[in-house]
Amino acid sequence: MDLLQEKLKETTTFIKSQGVDNVEFGLILGSGLGELATEIQDAQIITYDQIPHFPVSTVSGHAGQLVYGTLSGKKVLAMQGRFHYYEGHSMQTVTYPVRVMAALKAHSLIVTNAAGGINTSFEPGDLMLINDHINFMGNNPLFGPNDDELGPRFPDMSEAYHLAYRQKVQAVAEKQGIALREGVYMGFSGPTYETPAEVRFARTAGADAVGMSTVPEVIVARHCGLNVLGVSCITNLAAGMQKTLNHQEVVETTERVKVDFKTLIKETLQTL
Ligand code: HPA
């Protein structure tokens, strides 16, 4: 067994010892979106600092704990707070929790984030279904030797965001009367927000939203064979499209749209 598999064994053994058995869905809750975890029933909470081989997140607005339990009748393991590449973690560290979810037999990952809108028809507060991504982070979590027991050397990313899930979330949005945009998420490393020139470049490249997360986690989820559903909260217009950018606005916008966001995820989960 190689080192990564040994670490995963230690991590999952600990997590199982805390009462986590049958995980169906992994859930990653982005900046300001962690409140969904408070709706998980029979919740088992495990703070990251207790978990062997887990790093600790440093961003304000991120709680830093796993919440396990039932949401919309499904067994979910939610991350309240994620790890970012810009915090200085390696891509392997950033994506380690996704490997843990897969090792705990999750079949799907629901990933959420706060993002800047690039599409000129978007407005702050919009929710965007991610239908594809562009990895512009300058790195890839699968760099290095591949463990064939965990996944293939060259994963197919043709349908990184599961088509059947996208159709279901669109149907739920329509039924619930929630306006749902759809588009391509482009991952930058951060921690600076983009420059206006980078935003123009991203738009020309085909992106609808930009952010500093999600791409590595989705790559590893696909490597492990998880089906992925991704939703962005457009918290602001990207640089050059509004006066200035700040993290406070990101948090305030997620606060404003959290009811729709939670409804969308919960109602969708019911149908998956
Ligand atoms: N850029 C990058 N990441 C973000 C943004 C943005 O404009 N808004 C929220 N996260």
Boltz pocket constraint, residues with backbone or C-beta under 6 A from the ligand:
constraints:
  - pocket:
      binder: B
      contacts: [[A, 114], [A, 115], [A, 116], [A, 117], [A, 192], [A, 193], [A, 194], [A, 210], [A, 211], [A, 212], [A, 233], [A, 235], [A, 236], [A, 237], [A, 238], [A, 239], [A, 245], [A, 250]]
      max_distance: 6.0
